[in-house]
Amino acid sequence: MSGGNMLYGGDEIGALVFDPGHHSLRVGYAQEDTPKAEIPSVVGVGVGTETNMDLETKTDNNITQNHIDSHKYYVDTTYINVPRTEMEIQTYMKDGMIDNWDLFEKVLDYAYAKVIQSEPEYHPVLFSEASWNVRNNREKLTELMFEKYNVPAFFLVKNAVLAAFASGRATALVVDSGATHTSAVPVHEGYVLSQAVVKSPLGGDYLSMQCRQHLEKIGIDLTPVYKIASKDVVKERDNPRFISRKLPENLTQSWQNYMLKALLQDFQMNVLQVLENPYDERVASQIPMVYYEFPNGYHQEFGSERFKLAESLFDHAPLGAGQLASTSVGMCDADVRLSLYGSVVVTGGNTLLQGFPERLNRDLQLRAPSNTRLKMISANGSVERRFGAWIGGSILASIGTFQQMWISSQEYEESGKGQVERKCP
């Protein structure tokens, strides 16, 4: 590739890093420590007769919508969390991959207009992707970035590879537990060993569902914050006392479910905890309880049940996190297994549950061959754990030796979208 591409890196022009997931899309500049924004992976689709002015900017024809349709689109927390008549919540992700491209474009338009606030043709773009992403999707994204956004250069990397890079590893077993699933992905010398990728549907959303069932069963009123105008903090066991907010009519079920999920996610992140050994009622009941106040003012202390709920991530054979990890290693060549056990990278928002890495370590210790040196790599900070793949992308896109790897717009024009299969492993 021509030396001219060297200008992509360095300080003059910042490459952008996009890391889409089921919970959110992380976006920001390479070389930075954290994403500039985290945009929810859902879009509010409302009824309207004009384009959504919240998304539109008048500065560039590439960013404004080309056609006028009969819907209004709401992107990002500020717009989505407002109760609106007949606004449906829809996601553009399915099974870790982009599925609804129209909605995804709305979010990209928003990211360029409101977050980056710069023309797309000035910034090379590095995207993360699921390790099981399919060729059709990869080519479609390549085409979208070059054709609609006119980016000067583009690259696509498996998110497990990026999470390993963020931990300073080229070879690692990446255990990623996010919103919709937990996966174990072996990475060897910067390449995913795709025959040994294992995943299960146990993730943050599954835990939210478990929490909801438990809290409703014990009679706790799960009134989300949007319904409450003001509240009294009540004594434990008292009925909640709050004044309801006046709301628009015809709030959709999908929006109300989305807002309820936010309440449940807050509960699970603040209350749930993973025991280092399999759940034992006697051990769990001796650990201090945790206080939690609900949006309606009701509060309670939670004891052993907070461990029992989190246990479902580990005790579901054959879907528990420890089983996934050891199954994945077992599917790799014998000569790679020791180095994978020697660097197990823990990433994903769900792994922020207190005790998750320690329990995974214990479960793997039991399953690994007796002479194995097991090393668990889990960043201490919640930012590093949640944004592992994005941080890896930020590092990679700013390395000098990476600059000749980009697919340039010139190469795209000459060889088309098939370039992504050749240049992006």
N, C-alpha and C positions, 0 to 999 in steps of 0.2 A: 504494500500500500504506500502511497506517496507520503513523503515526509511532511507535507502540508497538514496532515491530520494531527500532528503533534500539538497544534494550537488548541485542540479540544481540552487537554488537561491544563493543569496550572491555574493561576489565579485570574487570568484575563477573562475567561469565560467559564462560568460554573456549569458543570454537567449536573443534570437533575437525576434524582433517584426516586423511583416509585415502587412501593412495596404493597401490593393489594392483598388483603386477607378478608375473612368473613366478618370480622368485627369492624375493621376500618382499613382505609387506604392511607399509608404513611407516605408523605411527600416532602422533599427538601433538597438542599444543595449538597453535592459530594464535598467531602472534606470537613463537613460540620459534624458535631457530636450527636445531634438529635435531629429528627425530622422537623421541618418548619411547621407542619400541620398534620393532624390526624383527623381524617374526614370519615364519618361513619359510612359503612359499606351498604347503606340503604338510601333510597331516594323517595321523597314524598311526592306522590303523583296526585294532583288535584284537578278539579274541573275548572277550566278557564277557556277563554276564547282567544287569548293572545299568548305570546311566548312569555316565559317567566322572566320578568325584568330583574329579579334577584340574581339571575345567572348571567344576564347579558351585559356585555360591555360594548360601547360604541366605537372602541378604538381600532378594532381589527376585524376585517371580514371573515378571517379564519375562525375567530372565536365566536362570533355571533351565530345564532341558529340560521340555517339556510332556509328552513321552511317554517311555516306557522302551522302548528297542530292544535288540537282541541284540548290539550292538557297543559297544566302548569306544573313545573318541576321545582321541588324544594331540596336543596343540597346543604349539608352541614348542620351541626347541632342547633345553631341559632334559629334556623328556619324550620327544621324538622320537629323540634320540641314544642312548637306553638300549636295549640289545638285548632284545627281548621275543619270546616264542614266537608265531609266526603273526600278527605285526603287519605289515599291508601299508601301503606309503606311497602315498598318492593325492594328486593336486593338484586344486584347484578351478578352475584357470585353463586356458583353451584359446585359442590365437591372440590373446593379449593381453586376452581378455575373461573375465568370471566365467562358469563353465560348470556347475560342480556347486554348486548353491545350498545344499544341506543341509550340505555340508562348509564352505562359506563362512560360514554362520551359526554353526557351531561356533567358528570363528576369531573372528568378531565378538563372540560371547558371552564368549570368553576375553579379548579386548581390553578390553571394558568391565569385566569382573570383576577382572582381574589387573593391567592396565596403567593404565587410566583410574581405576578404583576409584571410580566415581561413577555415578549413575543416568543413563541415556541421555536422559531427558526434560528434563534441564537444559542440554544442549549442542546447539547447531546443528551440523550436519555437512556438511563439504565433501568430496566424493569426486572423485578424478581418474578419467579413463577413457581408453581407447585412442581414437585419432582415428577409427578405423573401427568403433567400438562400434555395435551395432544398436538400433533403437527398442525392440524387445521387452525387451532387457536393461536399457535405461535405465529403462523403466517398472517393471520388476520390482524394481530396486534402490530406486527411489523408494517403491514400495509397501511393501517390506520395512522401510525406515527409518521410515516413518510408522506402519505398522500394527503391526509387532512391537516396534520400539524406541521408538515414541512421541516421536520427536525434535521439537523445537519448530520447526525450519526445516532445509531441505536444499538443497544445490546440487551440480551436476555440471559439471565442467570438463574439457576435453581436456588430457591430460598435456603435449602439446607447447606449448600456450598457457601452461601453468604454468611449464614449463622456460624459456620465453622471458621470462616475468615475473621469474623468479628472477635472470635476467641483466640485468634492467632494460630489456627490449625488448618492444614491443607488436607489432613486425614482425621476423620472423627466419625463417631456415631451420633447423629443429631436427633435428639428426642424433642419433638415440638408438640406442645399441647396448647391448642388455641380454642376458638369459639366452637367450631363444629366437629373437630376431630383431633385425635392424638396420633402422631406418626413417628416411626423410627426409620431414619434414612442414613445408610452408610455412605460416607464420602471418602474416596481414596484419591490422594494427590489432586484434589480439586475437581474430581468427577464423581457424580452420583452413580453408585452401583445399582442400576434400576431394577435388576432381577431380585434384589433383596429389600425393596421398599415395602414396609408393612404399615397399615393404618387401621384405626378403629374409630367408630362414631362417638366415642366417649370424649367430650370436651366441655367447655364452659357452659354451652347451651343445655347440655344434658344435666349438668349440675343445677342450673337454674330451675329446670323442670322438677328435679328431686326436691329442691328447696321449697318450691311452690306447693308441691303435694304435702310436704311435711308441715309447713306453716298453716296451710288451710285445714289440715287434719287436726291441729291443736287449737284451731279457732282464732288464729290471729288475723286481724282485719288488714288486708293488703291494699289499702287505698293509696294509689300513686300520688306523687307530689302535685301534679297538675290539677287535681280535684280539690285541693285544699287552699282556702284563702287565708285562714289563720287557725292556730291550734293551741290547746293547753297541754303542757307536759303533765301527764297523769301518773298517779301512783301505779306501780306494777299491779296487774290484775284488775285495775279499773278499766271501764270501757273508755275507748278514746273519745275525746271531746274536741271536735273541730268544726269550723264553719266552712261549708262547701262553696267552692268558687262557681260563679255563673259561667257556664260553658256554651259554646255554639252547639247547635243541634246536629244530629247525624254524624257524630264522630265514628269513624270506621273501627271495626274490630281489630284490623291489622295495626292501626295506630295505637289503640289502647293496649294491645298486647306488647307492642314495642316499648311503651312507657312503663308497663308493669315489669318487663324484662330488665329495664334499667334499675328498678328498685331491687329486684332479686340479685342482680349482679353486684350491687353495692353490699347487700347482705352477705353474699357468699365470700366476697373479698375481705370483708371485715370480721367475719365470724368463723368461717370454716377453717379447719386445720387438719393436716394429715399426720397420723401417728407413725412413728418410725417402724413399729412392728404391726402385724395385722391387728385389726380392731379387737380390743378386749375391753368389755364394759367396766371391769374393775379398775384397770389402769386409767381409762378415759375419765372415770368419775373422780379420780384424785387430782386431775389437772384443774387449775383455777378456771372459773367460768368467765365468759366474755359478755360484757354489757353491750346491748344494741338498742338504739331508739329508731322506731319506724317514722315515716313522714307524718303520720297522724298524731304523733306525740306519745303513743304507747311505747313502753320500753320493757325489756326483759333481759334476764341473764340466761345464756345458753351454755349447757354443759356437755355431757357425753354425746348428745345428738350431733353436735357440730363435727365430731370426728367420724361418726357413722356415715354422715352424708358424703364427706370427702372420700371415704373408703372405696366408694364405687368406682373411682378412677383406677384402683389397683387390684380389687378382688374379683373382677369379672373375667373369669377364664373364658377364652384365651385372649381377651381384649385388654387386660390390665397393662399399665405402662411398662412394668418390668418384663412381662411376657412378650410384649411387642418388641422390646429392645433385644432380648436374648434370641428371639425367633429370627430377627433381622440379621444379627451377627452370625447365627448358625447357617444362614443361607449364603454367606460369603465364602470365598476360598479360605482354606485353613490358614494360609500364610498371612492373611490380612487381619484375622480375628483378634490377635493380641493387640495390634495397634489400635483397633477400634475400641476394645475394652479400655485401652490406656488413655483414650480421650473421648468421654461421653459428654457431649455438649447439651445442656438443658436450656430450651428457649420456648417462647410463647407465653402469652398473658396468663394462661391457666396455671403455669408452673410457679406463679407468684404465691400460690397458696402456701402458707407456712408449713414447712416440713416436707414439701414435695421432693426436692432433690435428695434429702436424707433417706426418704423411704425408697426412692428409685435405686439409690446406692445399695441399700440393704437387700432389695429384691434381686438385683443383678448379682450381688455377691453370692447369693444362694444358688443362682443358675449358672454362673460362669465356672469354667474348669478350675480346679483347686489351685493351680499354680499361677492364676491370672492376676496381674497387677491392675486393679481397677481404679480409674481416676475420673472423678465427676467434675465437670467444669460448668459451674453455674454462676453467672455474674451476680454480684451482691446487690447492685442497684436495680430497682424495678424498671428503670428506663432501658438499661442494657438488655434485660431479660425480655421485655415486651417488644423491643425494636431490634432484636438481634439481627434479623435479615437486612433491615434497612441500614443499620450501622455497617454491616459487612459490605453492602453496596456502596456506601459512602467512602469506605476505605479503598475498595477495588477501583472505583471510577476515578480516583485521584492518584493512583500509582502510575509512575512514568512508563513502566514496561507494558501497562495495559493499553496505552493510547493507540497502539497499532492494531488492537483487537476489534475496535468498533466496526460495525457495518456503516460505511459512509453513504451519503445520499447518492454519490456518484456510482458506487457499487450497486446500490439498489436499482438505480435507473438502468444499469447495464444488465443485471442478472435477475432482478425481480425479488419477490418475497421469499423465494426458495433459499436465498442466501442465509436465512436464519438457521436452517437445518445444517448448513455447512459450517457456519462460523460460531454458532452458539451451541455448545455441547449439551 
